[in-house]
Amino acid sequence: MLTVSSTTMALLKTTFVLLLIAFAMLASVGAVRVGPCDQVCSRIDAEKDECCRAHGYSGYNSCRSGRMDCY
């Protein structure tokens, strides 16, 4: 039977918790509405990305009800 020391088990648990926290932090970075880009919601994705980048964001996240969200 395979035995794992309590130190190793504690290290694994700590690593798992830290990975969960890191993932939650990445997932919580939300998109921001960029009003000037609302007019490009009906255009291709490349144009949406370009508008978001022109306003200081990394790219386009979504367009819902004509409202552009950039990240």
C-alpha positions as a printed Julia matrix, in Angstrom:
71×3 Matrix{Float64}:
   0.0    0.0     0.0
   1.23   3.49   -0.85
   1.77   5.75    2.14
   2.1    9.52    1.99
   3.65  11.46    4.83
   1.61  14.16    6.53
   4.1   16.79    5.36
   3.65  15.77    1.74
  -0.13  15.74    2.11
  -0.09  19.23    3.67
   2.1   20.49    0.82
  -0.3   19.05   -1.76
  -3.31  20.63   -0.05
  -1.56  24.01    0.17
  -0.57  23.86   -3.49
  -4.12  22.97   -4.5
  -5.6   25.85   -2.49
  -3.1   28.32   -3.95
  -3.94  27.17   -7.47
  -7.65  27.63   -6.75
  -7.03  31.15   -5.45
  -4.92  32.03   -8.5
  -7.62  30.75  -10.85
 -10.31  32.7    -9.0
  -8.24  35.87   -9.29
  -7.82  35.39  -13.03
 -11.51  34.67  -13.49
 -12.52  37.75  -11.52
 -10.8   40.14  -13.92
 -13.92  41.5   -15.5
 -14.67  43.19  -18.75
 -15.37  46.9   -18.87
 -17.99  48.62  -20.97
 -16.46  50.93  -23.57
 -19.17  53.22  -24.91
 -17.25  54.55  -27.94
 -16.96  50.97  -29.24
 -20.71  50.27  -29.07
 -21.01  51.24  -32.74
 -18.75  48.37  -33.87
 -20.74  45.59  -32.16
 -22.2   44.48  -35.49
 -18.78  44.29  -37.19
 -16.22  41.48  -37.39
 -14.19  40.43  -34.33
 -10.97  41.98  -35.65
 -12.62  45.42  -35.75
 -14.02  44.93  -32.25
 -10.53  44.03  -30.96
  -9.05  47.03  -32.76
 -11.55  49.42  -31.15
 -10.85  48.04  -27.67
  -7.08  48.31  -28.2
  -7.51  51.89  -29.45
  -9.16  52.71  -26.12
  -6.42  51.13  -23.99
  -7.73  47.58  -23.5
  -6.31  44.22  -24.58
  -9.24  43.14  -26.72
 -12.93  42.59  -27.13
 -14.84  40.4   -24.71
 -18.47  40.58  -25.8
 -21.26  42.67  -27.24
 -24.61  42.32  -25.5
 -27.59  44.45  -26.47
 -25.29  46.71  -28.48
 -22.95  47.34  -25.53
 -19.26  46.59  -26.09
 -17.27  45.03  -23.25
 -13.47  45.07  -23.47
 -10.86  43.42  -21.23
